[in-house]
Amino acid sequence: MNLLSGAAPIVQFAFLLGVAICATTLLMLLATIAMRLNGLRMERIDARAEAHWRPLLLAPATDAVGTLPRLTSRDLRGFIHIWNEAHEPLHAATTDRLAKIADSVALEDHLIRFLHTPIFHHRVMAIIALGHIKKASSFEQVLPSLDDKSPIMSLCAARSLMQIDPVRAVPKLVPLIVQRGYWSQGVVASILKESDGKLVAEPLADATLHATSDVAPRMIRFLASVHPESAAPIIREALRTASDERIISTCLQAMSNPADLDCVRPLLSHPLWYLRMQAATTLGNLGVPGDEQRLSTLLSDSQWWVRYRAAQALLKLSFISADDARRIQQSHTDAYARDIIDHVLAERTLELGS
């Protein structure tokens, strides 16, 4: 500091600031190295735990459990990883053998303690594992995570609760499906499909009937994927009365009952071209003899996509062969209609050739 004793205050301040920045940078570097070394140490610990428990957890379901080693806190992360991995091919189900292992090592108690760790990944893994155990006593422990701000955490909690006690979980989950449009629709559909369709059908149908036009399409998809029989009357009524094109579009995509085609056929002349296109696709999936004439008319539509989907739908009809399609083509005087048949037949030839 003697060197700076005669310097201007601003120079002294700049020097001290530089020293502070260098010291802070060094501390951050040391902290980063320490964190990296600790991470590598934890990875080695987890790898050893996984190697130790993997043969026991992934053994055939018919193998005897035998005497198990004590599950230590040091091994817990690796054990949970293998535990969840063991359930992936089981589609969230479990086996008697895995259930006995969980009881033997008091896994539920370990997992509930893990729920209170500040580490996000550990909490998620614990919630997933509790769902596989399916102990009713852990329902209340997982329930608060359903309101977590993270969509990952809340969806994992939703799935776990549905595995533990679907009867209690459904009344709590369905209102959140309505409210939380940011939840991944694919994940929600997967959770619902894993459950008993009859159990969720009624509350989903009720929520769909009372949903706003913004929410209704999403709810119709969920209901149709879980319980098509419950979705059919809602889809039928919506196609007859709805004016919202999003709802009509969703219903056309979700329809699975050929008996309801009378609600689809009028839409082949809808003013919106993409609804005509979707109506043609639906007719191709569910159509009956006589519908080929309706699709033939669309081959002359002013929109290329409508003509294309109509031609594809025509060839998807089980009672229409390639020769039948050629005869329909020859009956057309419209060049666009004839060209689109050529296009779709060429595509089919390429697909069959590959």
N, C-alpha and C positions, 0 to 999 in steps of 0.2 A: 504493500500500500504506500510505502515511502516514495515509490516511483510516481505515484499519482497524487502525492500530497500537494503538489503545486499545480496540478491540472485543473481545468475548469470543471465545475460540477457535472455538466452534461457528459464530459468524457469519463468521469468517475462512474456515473450512472450506467453508461454504455458498457464499460468494462465489467461492472458487477452483473449487469444483465447477461452479458455473454457467458460469464462464469456460471451463472444460474442455469442458463439454457444448456450448456455443456453437461453440467451435473445432472440435470433432469433427463437429458438424452441418454446419458450413461446408465442412469437408474432404470429407464424404460427398456434399454437394451438388456440389462441384467435380468429384469423382470420377465422379458420375453423369452430369454434363454432358460430361465428357471421354469416358466410355464411349459415350454417345449419339452424340457427334460422330464418334468413331472408327467406330462401327457404320454411320453414314450414309456415311462415306468408303469403308468396305469394300463397302457396297451399290452405290455408284457404280462402284467398280472392277469388281465382279462383273458389273454391268449392261453395262459397256463390253466386258468379255470375252465375255459371252454374245452380245451383238450382233455381235461380231467372228467368233465361231466357229459361231454358229447356222447361217448359210447353208452352211458347209462340212460340218457334221455331219448336217444334215437334208436335204441334197440327195438326189435320187433315187439309188437303188443302182446304176443304170447309168452315172452320171456318172463321168468320170475323176477321180482324186484330184489329180493335178498336184503342183506344188511347194507345200509347206505352210510357214507361218511357224513360227518356234520357239515352243514352248510354255513360257512363262515361269512362274515361281512366282507372279507377280502374277495371271496369267490362270487359274491351275489350278482354283480354286474354280468359276469360271464355266464352264470347259471341262467339268469333271466333271458339273455340273448338266445341261448340254446333252447330254453323252454318255449319261447315264442316261435323259434324256428321249427321246433318239433310239431307245432300245431298248424303250420302253413299248409302242408298237404292234406290235413284233416278238415280243411275248410271251417276253421274255428271250433270244431268239435274237439272232444278229448277222449282219451281211452281210460279204462280202469287202471291200467298200469301207471299212466302218467298221474292220475288222481292219487294213487297210493304214494307215489314219490313225493307229490306236493304235501301230502299229510305228514309223511315221514320227516321231511326237513322243515316243517312248519313254515312253508313258503308264504302263506297268506300273511302271517305276522311280519315277515321281512318286507313284503311288498307294501303293506300299509305304512310302515315306517318310511319306506322309500317315497311315498306320496308327499311327504313333507320336506323333501330335499329341495334346495333352491335350483338344482340343475334340471333344466327343462327336459332334456333327453331321458334322464332317469325316471322322471315322473310319467312321461309318456309310455315308456317301456313297462313300468309297474302297472299302469292302468290296463294296458293290453294284456299283460299276464294275469291280472285279476279276472278279466273277462274269460280267459281260458279255464281258470279254476272253477268259476261259476258257484261260488259260495254265497248264499243269501246274506251272510253276515257282512260282506264287503260292499253291498249295494250303497249304503249310506256313506261309506268312505269315498266312493267314486263319484257320487252324485254332485258334490260341489264343483267338480271339474267340468260339468256340463255347461256351466256359466263362465268358463274361462274365456278370456279375450282372444286367445289363439284358436283359429278354426281347427288346427291340427289336434290340439288338446281336447277341445269340446267334441269333435267328431270321434276321437278315440274313446272318450268317455261314453258317448252315445252308443257306440258299438258294444262296449264292455257291459253297460247296463242292460242292453237287449239280450246279451248272452247270459247274464246273471239271473235276471228275473224279467222276462218280456212283459208279463202281465202288469207289473208295476211301472215298467219303463215306457210303454206305449203312450199312456196319457201325458207323460212328461215330454216325450220326444216329438209327437205329432205337432203340437202348437209351435215348437221351435223350428220344425221344418217349414211351417208356414211363414214364420217371422224372419228366418235367417236365409235370405236369398244368396248370401255370400258363401254358404256351405256348398261344397262340391256336390253337384247333382249325381255324379257317378258314384261317389262314396256313399251318399244317402241311399241311392238305389241299391247298392250292394248290401248295406246294413238291413234294409227292409226285406230284400230277397232271402237273407239268411234266416229270417224269422218265419213264424207261421203266418202264411198269407191270410188265413181266416181271422187271425187275431188282430191284424192291423187294418183289415179291409174296411170295417165299419167306421172307425175313427177317421181313416183317411178319406173315405167317401163323404163323411159329414163335413170335414174340413174343406174338401174340394167344392162341395155345394155352396159353402159360405165364403169361398175365397173371392178376392177381387179379380178383375180381369188381368191384372199384372201377375198375380200369383197362380191363378187357375191353370194355365198351361203346364206349369211345373208340377202341380199336384195331380193333374190328369196323367202325366207320364209316370209318376210314381205309382199311382193306383193301378194303371194298366199293366205295369211290369210285375206288380205283386199279386193282384187278384183281378184278372181280366173280366170275370163275371160281374164283379161289382162296378167295374168301370164302364161296361157296355151300356147300361141305361143312361148314365151321365153323358157319355159320348153321343149317344143317339139323340138325346134331348138338346145337347149343345149344337149339333149339326143342323137341327131343325129350327132353332130359335136364335142362336148366337149371331151377332153382327160383327164381333171383334175377329179380325182375320187371324190373329195369333191363336185364339182358341180353336177356330175352325181348322187351321193348319195342324195344330197339335192333335186334334181329334182324328184327323185323316191319317196321321202317322201312327197313332196309337190303336186304331181300330183293328179288331181281330175277329169280329163276328160277321160272317157273310150274310146273316139274316138282316143286318142293318144297312145293306147296300142301297136300299131305296133312299137313304139319307145322303148317299154319296153321289148318285147318278145326276141329280140336278146341278151339282157343283161342277160338272164337266163343261158347263157354259157360264161359269162365274166370270164377272168382269175382270177380276184380278188373274193374270196369267199364271202366277205361281200356285194359286189354288186349283186352277184347272189342271196344272201339271201334277200336283199332289193327288188330286182326285183320280187321275189316270193311273198313277202308281198304285193307289189303294185298290183300284179295280183290277189291276194286273195281279195283285196278291190274293184277292178274294173272289174275283169274278166268276160268273156262271155262264153257261151257254146263252147267247144273246148279247152279252156285254162286248163281244168282239166287234159288233156293228157300231156300238157307241165309241169304242176306241178308234175304229176305222175313220169315223168322222173327224176325230181330233188330228189325224195325220195331215190334214190340210190347214191346221191352225196357223195363225199369223206369227206366232212365237216359235222359234226353233226348239227351245227346251220342251215346250208342250208336245210338239211333234215327236221329238226324240223319246220322251218318257212314254208317250202313247204307243210308239212302236215297240219299245222295250216291254211295256205291259202286255201288249198283244202277244208277244212271243213267250211271256211267262205263264200265260193261261195254259193249263194242263191239257186242254182239249184242242189247242191250236199248234199245228206242226209248222215246220219251215215251208212245206208245200202249200199249206193253207195260207200262210203269210204271202207267198208269191201270188196266189190267186186273188187275195185281197188287193195286192199291189196292182195287178193287171186290171182290176175293176176300177181303179182310180184314173181319172184324166188329169188330176193335178200333179204337176211335176214335182212339187215339194213332197207330196205324199209318197210318190214312187221313189224319190231319192232317199228319204229317211228309212224306208224299208231296206233298201240296198245297204245303207250305212249300218244298220243294226244287225242285219244278217252277216255282213262282213266281220263285224265285231265278234259275233258268235263263232264264226269259223276260226278266227284267230284264237279265241279262248279255248276252243276244243283242240286246236292244233298244239297249243302250249301245254 
